[in-house]
Amino acid sequence: MTSLSGDSDHGGSARQPQPLVCARCGARAEGAQPTWTCSVENGARHYFCDRCSRENLRAIEGRLDSAWW
């Protein structure tokens, strides 16, 4: 298993999970959202809701950055 740089498995308190926000439309996730899409662009994670993912499926599969959709 890998960790993000600066993360540590030792000491300190556990971070509280941050609610997911769609990078395209701003929709907020309530609880776990296994159907959302996660994209890593220029080293940053971007999450997209079901609707935005479906509407841009071809661009996602073509590995286009979200700026191109």
Secondary structure, DSSP 8 states (H G I E B T S, - for coil): ----TT--SSSS--------B-TTT--B--S--TTSEEEEETTEEEEE-HHHHHHTHHHHHTT--GGG-
